Amino acid sequence: MDDYRTHLTTQATALIDALPGKVEAGVAFVETFAGAGSAAQSEAFAAALDLDTAALNAPLAGLVVQSRQLLSAQLDELALLDSWLSLSAPQIEDGNNFGVEVQMIALKVISTAQEKLVAELDGLGDYHSQRAAALEKLLPTLSEVSTTSKGTSQSKATGGKDGDEAKTSESGSTDTKTTASTPRRAPDAVAAVVCVDLKWSHKLKRAAATSLSAYATVGDMISKNMDKITDPKGTKNGGGGFNMY
């Protein structure tokens, strides 16, 4: 157990040192959604909409993937801090438990952040299905019609060593035709696809903000209370910490 505790401490310390940089990166990521829902973004989405090829909204689809990777990695990091704090708790004794209470508060902050991140991550799986449903009303539908024809031919041979001989043969063929019907592209149906993209742009912005808040609140809690977290009984001299700003 001591080896595992030491392993967790090493990893958690490295993560804590990296938190200020992760907060800065989170701020930058949130800023990529500065124009979410704007008229300019709506016009850009509409202009990029290719109903002939049903192409992806590549920039937005890329942000969906990036957001899911970010939240998934962040949940792993918070799980590491949760395990580290849980194994840092000292033996329960009468009195002098303030540092332990601080550890419990830190664990609660982490747990709350995890719950919010899980909710955001679970909601990021439906982008392509929602967009496909909106696009379906605008794309050509293909239908196939097969026709089969059969023919019979007869022949008769006379003479020969076996006498007269009658032969009958059958032949057949199948033709398949594929037709495409293009639905009337009503303006509202086109706008519905754009609205799906706009809605998801907002959704991704909210997920990015939730991620940033998780890094900031957890980092701030640990930064301000590092001495109590690492030495809840106050048995060590001095203490460590890191500066969020």
Secondary structure, 3 states (H helix, E strand, C coil): CHHHHHHHHHHHHHHHHHHHHHHHHHHHHHHCCCCCCCHHHHHHHHHHCCCCCCCCCHHHHHHHHHHHHHHHHHHHHHHHHHHHHHHHCCCCCCCCCHHHHHHHHHHHHHHHHHHHHHHHHHCCCCHHHHHHHHHHCCCCEEEEEEEEEEEEEEEEECCCCCCCEEEEEEEEEEEEEEEEECCCCCHHHHHHHHHHHHHHHHHHHHHHHHHHHHHHHHHHHHHHCHHHHHCCCCCCCCCCCCCCC
